[in-house]
């Protein structure tokens, strides 16, 4: 009884102060802390599942070596994620970012509480079993649901609920990347939410709280620390050319994504999509184990000039000294990574798109710099090109150049390279919008394709 009375008193106080700037900031901080813990929990689930699968099979399932288990693990993960959605969550959670936009556009800001934990569980299963994608969309959806439920608990109006949905989504991104500025820009640049001064302050505080919460549980190290020696640099015209290269690749990446999503959505029997998607990912992982999961260890190696583990195993293992073959295989990986990602998050699995864009960026930068030296004798630091190209690929694929700039600098800690990172992102984005002015990332990538779950 005392709990009900306490909630009633809090609700009465909140209704009396819901237009107060301080009240908005307080709610934002609470939402941010909860979203940050959700981000930590999702990362923990992914690692827990992957580590236990490694123990069960007796082999490394991340990227160190390949074996036949990699052929079936992604399929098992997708089928388990589908089972979770159909029989536990009773909801389709594929393309979580589009779900947030659907709620915002429908002016129905009451997101059910089950979407706080169900996206985390389904994404943990998908990626833990080897799905080659990211964790951003699901945690953003969980954060949006946290904000929505908190607002509903306090009896806030639709205007306040809408703000909390956007703030929660940004906090989820900030927590999963440990990047507060990226979380703020996700809400403003990707979701395109209009906010006043007080809500923006609340959004900033929520993203800071989410990042600090995740730091508290995982440590203060950034995900992909850049540790190369000082003094390296790339002439700015080569950075701009790298950005154009990333922009052209982004068009190919987007095309593969759209074609495959239409393929999966057009299947009359959804199990065809589930099985075919899982098998495609499994075959790709068998050839290139480095594509397993989110790929942060591989990205960290590449931006620090270490190529030893990228193609050290798998069906097409290649020695680093064979430069021509190395460049050719990395180019093939560039194409197959986009295919593996769309199969992981569109064929029944639950995952995000942002980490894969960073991954293909490191590959694109490596290919660009090594090809320039091999074909034209032009030496460009490979590690720097790999790092700069992360922002180029992200800007071109996600259509969010400002978010790309700050995300890459925050997760690598390379703030002294913010100028070339900016140039690469800008050149890529300009290339994409010039050649294919398709509009927003949401419209390009998350067309409301027919649900796989309503066809059975």
C-alpha positions in Angstrom: 0.0 0.0 0.0 2.8 2.4 0.8 4.4 1.8 -2.6 1.1 2.8 -4.3 0.8 5.9 -2.1 4.4 6.9 -2.9 3.9 6.5 -6.6 0.7 8.6 -6.3 2.6 11.3 -4.5 5.4 11.3 -7.1 2.8 11.5 -9.9 1.1 14.4 -8.3 4.4 16.2 -7.8 5.4 15.4 -11.4 2.2 16.8 -12.9 2.7 19.9 -10.9 6.2 20.3 -12.2 6.1 18.7 -15.7 6.9 22.0 -17.4 9.8 22.8 -15.2 13.2 22.6 -16.9 14.8 21.0 -13.8 12.1 18.3 -13.8 12.9 17.5 -17.5 16.6 17.2 -16.7 15.9 15.0 -13.7 13.8 12.6 -15.7 16.4 12.6 -18.5 19.2 11.6 -16.0 17.1 8.7 -14.7 16.3 7.6 -18.2 20.0 7.8 -19.1 21.2 5.7 -16.2 18.6 3.0 -17.0 19.5 3.0 -20.7 23.2 2.9 -19.8 22.7 -0.2 -17.7 20.6 -1.7 -20.5 23.6 -1.2 -22.9 26.0 -2.8 -20.4 23.5 -5.7 -20.0 23.3 -6.2 -23.8 27.0 -6.3 -24.2 27.3 -8.8 -21.3 24.7 -11.1 -22.8 26.4 -11.1 -26.2 29.8 -11.9 -24.6 28.2 -14.5 -22.2 26.6 -16.4 -25.1 29.7 -16.3 -27.3 32.0 -17.4 -24.5 29.8 -20.3 -23.6 29.4 -21.4 -27.2 33.2 -21.4 -27.4 33.4 -23.6 -24.4 30.8 -26.0 -25.7 32.4 -26.4 -29.1 35.9 -26.4 -27.8 36.9 -23.9 -30.5 37.2 -20.1 -30.8 34.0 -18.7 -32.3 35.0 -15.1 -32.5 37.5 -14.6 -35.3 40.7 -16.3 -34.4 40.0 -19.5 -36.3 37.3 -21.0 -38.4 35.5 -24.4 -38.1 32.3 -26.0 -39.2 30.4 -24.7 -36.2 30.5 -21.3 -37.8 28.2 -22.6 -40.6 25.4 -23.3 -38.3 25.7 -20.9 -35.4 24.2 -17.8 -37.1 21.2 -19.9 -38.3 20.7 -21.2 -34.8 20.8 -17.6 -33.5 18.3 -16.3 -36.0 15.9 -19.2 -35.3 16.2 -18.6 -31.6 15.6 -14.9 -32.1 12.5 -15.6 -34.2 11.2 -18.0 -31.6 11.7 -15.3 -28.9 9.8 -12.8 -30.9 7.0 -15.1 -31.9 6.4 -17.0 -28.6 7.9 -14.9 -25.8 7.7 -11.2 -26.9 4.7 -11.7 -29.3 6.1 -8.8 -31.3 8.2 -8.2 -34.4 11.4 -6.4 -33.4 13.3 -6.5 -36.7 14.5 -3.0 -37.6 14.1 -1.5 -34.1 15.1 2.0 -35.3 12.1 2.1 -37.7 9.9 1.1 -34.8 11.0 4.2 -32.9 10.2 6.3 -35.9 6.8 4.6 -36.3 5.9 5.5 -32.7 7.0 9.1 -33.2 5.2 9.5 -36.5 2.0 7.9 -35.3 1.9 10.3 -32.3 1.5 7.2 -30.1 4.3 7.7 -27.6 3.2 4.9 -25.2 5.7 2.1 -26.0 4.9 -1.1 -24.2 7.1 -2.0 -21.3 8.1 -5.4 -22.8 10.2 -3.5 -25.3 12.6 -2.6 -22.5 14.0 -6.1 -22.2 12.8 -8.0 -25.3 15.0 -6.2 -27.8 18.0 -6.7 -25.5 17.4 -10.4 -25.2 16.7 -11.0 -29.0 19.7 -8.9 -30.0 21.9 -10.7 -27.5 20.9 -14.1 -29.0 21.4 -12.9 -32.6 24.9 -11.4 -32.1 26.0 -14.0 -29.5 25.5 -16.7 -32.0 27.5 -14.9 -34.6 25.1 -12.5 -36.3 27.3 -10.0 -38.2 25.7 -6.8 -37.2 25.5 -4.2 -34.3 23.6 -3.7 -31.1 22.6 -0.1 -31.6 19.0 -0.3 -32.9 17.8 -2.7 -30.2 19.3 -0.7 -27.3 17.9 2.6 -28.8 14.5 1.0 -28.9 14.9 -0.2 -25.3 16.0 3.3 -24.2 13.0 4.8 -26.0 10.7 2.4 -24.1 12.3 3.2 -20.8 11.6 6.9 -21.4 8.1 6.2 -22.5 7.2 4.0 -19.5 8.8 6.5 -17.1 6.6 9.2 -18.5 3.5 7.1 -18.4 4.2 6.1 -14.8 4.3 9.8 -13.9 1.2 10.6 -15.9 2.9 13.0 -18.3 1.2 14.4 -21.4 2.1 13.4 -25.0 4.5 16.3 -25.5 6.6 15.2 -22.6 6.3 11.5 -23.6 7.6 12.3 -27.1 10.6 14.0 -25.6 11.4 11.1 -23.3 11.2 8.7 -26.2 13.8 10.6 -28.1 15.9 11.2 -25.1 15.8 7.5 -24.2 16.8 6.4 -27.7 19.8 8.8 -27.7 20.8 7.6 -24.3 20.8 4.0 -25.5 23.2 4.9 -28.4 25.4 6.8 -26.0 25.6 3.8 -23.7 26.3 1.2 -26.3 29.1 3.2 -27.8 30.2 5.0 -24.6 29.9 8.1 -26.7 27.6 10.9 -25.3 27.9 13.3 -28.2 27.0 10.5 -30.7 23.9 9.7 -28.6 22.8 13.4 -28.8 23.4 13.5 -32.5 21.5 10.3 -33.1 18.3 11.9 -31.7 18.8 15.2 -33.5 20.4 14.1 -36.8 19.0 10.6 -37.4 15.6 10.7 -35.7 15.4 14.4 -36.6 13.6 15.5 -33.5 13.0 19.2 -32.9 13.8 20.1 -29.4 14.0 23.3 -27.4 16.8 24.4 -25.1 15.6 22.5 -22.0 14.9 19.2 -23.8 18.3 19.4 -25.5 19.9 19.9 -22.1 18.0 16.9 -20.8 19.2 14.9 -23.8 22.8 15.8 -23.2 22.5 14.9 -19.5 20.8 11.6 -20.4 23.6 10.7 -22.8 26.3 11.6 -20.3 24.6 9.5 -17.6 24.2 6.6 -20.0 27.9 6.7 -20.9 29.1 7.1 -17.3 26.9 4.2 -16.2 28.4 2.0 -18.9 31.9 3.2 -18.0 31.2 2.3 -14.4 30.5 -1.3 -15.3 32.9 -1.9 -18.1 35.9 0.4 -17.4 37.0 3.8 -18.8 38.8 2.5 -21.9 37.2 3.4 -25.2 36.1 0.5 -27.5 38.7 1.0 -30.2 41.7 2.9 -28.8 44.0 4.4 -31.4 47.6 3.7 -30.1 49.8 4.5 -33.1 52.8 6.7 -32.7 52.4 10.5 -33.1 53.6 12.3 -36.2 51.7 10.3 -38.8 49.5 12.3 -41.2 47.7 12.1 -44.5 47.7 14.9 -47.1 44.2 16.4 -47.1 43.6 15.8 -50.8 44.1 12.1 -50.2 41.6 12.2 -47.3 39.1 13.9 -49.6 39.6 11.2 -52.2 39.2 8.5 -49.6 35.9 10.1 -48.6 34.7 10.0 -52.2 35.7 6.3 -52.4 33.7 5.7 -49.2 30.8 7.5 -50.7 30.8 5.4 -53.8 31.1 2.3 -51.6 28.2 3.5 -49.5 25.9 3.5 -52.5 26.8 -0.1 -53.2 26.3 -1.0 -49.5 22.9 0.7 -49.5 21.9 -1.0 -52.8 22.8 -4.5 -51.4 20.8 -3.7 -48.2 17.7 -2.6 -50.0 17.7 -5.5 -52.5 18.1 -8.1 -49.9 15.5 -6.6 -47.6 13.0 -6.7 -50.4 14.0 -10.3 -51.1 13.4 -11.3 -47.5 10.1 -9.4 -47.2 8.7 -10.8 -50.4 9.0 -14.5 -49.4 5.5 -15.9 -49.0 6.8 -18.4 -46.4 8.8 -16.6 -43.7 10.8 -19.7 -42.8 12.5 -19.4 -46.2 13.9 -16.0 -45.1 15.0 -17.3 -41.7 16.8 -20.3 -43.1 18.3 -18.6 -46.1 19.5 -15.6 -44.1 21.1 -17.8 -41.5 22.8 -20.0 -44.0 24.2 -17.1 -46.0 25.7 -15.6 -42.8 27.1 -19.0 -41.8 28.8 -19.5 -45.2 30.3 -16.0 -45.1 31.6 -16.6 -41.5 33.1 -19.9 -42.5 35.1 -18.1 -45.3 35.9 -15.0 -43.2 35.7 -15.6 -39.4 36.7 -11.9 -38.8 33.2 -10.9 -39.8 31.8 -12.7 -36.7 29.6 -10.5 -34.4 30.2 -6.8 -34.1 33.8 -6.9 -35.1 35.4 -4.5 -32.6 38.6 -6.5 -32.1 39.2 -6.6 -35.9 38.5 -2.9 -36.2 40.9 -2.1 -33.4 43.6 -4.1 -35.1 43.1 -2.4 -38.4 43.1 1.2 -37.1 46.4 0.4 -35.4 48.1 -1.1 -38.5 47.9 -4.7 -37.4 46.6 -6.9 -40.2 47.8 -10.3 -38.8 44.4 -11.4 -37.6 42.1 -10.2 -40.3 42.7 -13.1 -42.8 44.8 -15.4 -40.6 42.0 -18.1 -40.6 39.0 -19.3 -42.5 38.5 -20.9 -45.8 40.3 -18.1 -47.6 43.1 -17.5 -45.1 45.8 -15.3 -46.7 49.3 -14.4 -45.5 49.8 -10.7 -45.0 52.9 -10.6 -47.2 50.8 -11.5 -50.3 49.7 -7.9 -50.9 47.7 -8.4 -54.1 45.8 -11.4 -52.8 45.3 -9.5 -49.5 43.8 -6.5 -51.2 41.5 -8.7 -53.4 40.2 -10.7 -50.4 39.6 -7.5 -48.4 37.6 -6.2 -51.4 35.5 -9.3 -51.4 34.9 -8.9 -47.6 33.7 -5.4 -48.3 30.9 -6.7 -50.4 30.1 -9.8 -48.2 30.0 -7.8 -45.0 27.0 -5.8 -46.3 25.3 -9.0 -47.2 26.1 -10.7 -43.9 24.7 -7.6 -42.0 21.4 -7.4 -43.9 20.9 -11.2 -43.5 21.6 -10.9 -39.7 19.1 -8.1 -39.1 16.5 -8.5 -41.8 15.9 -12.3 -42.0 14.5 -12.6 -38.5 17.4 -11.6 -36.4 17.4 -8.5 -34.2 20.4 -6.3 -34.6 21.6 -2.8 -35.6 23.4 -1.2 -38.5 25.9 1.2 -37.1 28.8 -1.1 -36.0 28.8 -2.7 -39.5 29.3 0.7 -41.2 32.3 1.3 -39.0 33.6 -2.2 -39.8 33.4 -1.7 -43.6 34.9 1.7 -43.1 38.1 0.2 -41.7 38.2 -2.3 -44.6 37.6 0.4 -47.2 40.4 2.6 -45.7 42.8 -0.4 -45.7 42.0 -1.3 -49.3 42.3 2.3 -50.4 45.7 2.9 -48.9 47.2 -0.5 -49.8 45.9 -0.2 -53.4 47.4 3.3 -53.7 50.8 2.0 -52.7 50.6 -1.2 -54.7 49.3 0.3 -57.9 50.8 3.8 -57.9 53.6 3.7 -55.4 51.9 6.3 -53.2 52.5 5.7 -49.5 49.6 6.6 -47.2 49.5 5.4 -43.6 47.2 2.4 -43.6 46.1 2.8 -40.0 45.0 6.4 -40.5 43.1 5.6 -43.6 41.3 2.8 -41.8 40.3 5.2 -39.0 39.3 8.1 -41.3 37.2 5.8 -43.5 35.1 4.8 -40.6 33.6 8.3 -40.6 33.3 8.2 -44.4 31.4 5.0 -44.5 29.2 5.9 -41.5 28.4 9.3 -43.0 27.6 7.9 -46.5 25.5 4.9 -45.3 23.7 6.4 -42.3 23.4 9.9 -43.9 24.6 11.4 -40.6 28.0 13.1 -41.2 28.1 15.1 -37.9 27.3 12.0 -35.9 30.0 10.1 -37.8 32.7 12.7 -37.0 32.1 12.7 -33.2 31.4 9.0 -33.0 34.7 8.0 -34.5 36.7 10.5 -32.5 35.0 9.4 -29.2 35.3 5.7 -29.7 39.0 5.9 -30.8 40.1 8.8 -28.6 41.8 10.3 -31.7 40.6 13.9 -31.2 43.7 15.3 -32.7 42.6 13.9 -36.1 39.2 15.5 -36.0 40.0 17.7 -39.1 40.8 14.8 -41.5 37.9 12.7 -40.0 35.6 15.6 -40.8 36.9 16.0 -44.4 36.4 12.3 -45.0 32.9 12.3 -43.6 31.9 15.4 -45.6 33.4 14.2 -48.9 31.6 10.8 -48.5 28.2 12.4 -47.6 28.4 15.0 -50.5 29.2 12.1 -52.9 26.2 10.1 -51.8 23.6 13.0 -51.8 25.0 14.2 -55.2 24.7 10.8 -56.9 21.7 9.5 -55.0 19.7 12.2 -53.1 17.4 9.6 -51.5 16.6 11.7 -48.4 16.8 10.4 -44.9 18.5 7.3 -43.6 15.3 6.0 -42.1 13.5 6.4 -45.5 16.3 4.7 -47.4 17.0 1.8 -45.1 13.8 1.2 -43.1 11.1 1.2 -45.7 8.1 -0.4 -44.0 8.5 -3.7 -45.7 5.8 -6.3 -45.1 6.3 -8.1 -41.8 7.9 -11.5 -41.9 5.8 -12.5 -38.9 2.3 -11.7 -40.4 2.8 -14.1 -43.3 2.9 -17.4 -41.5 
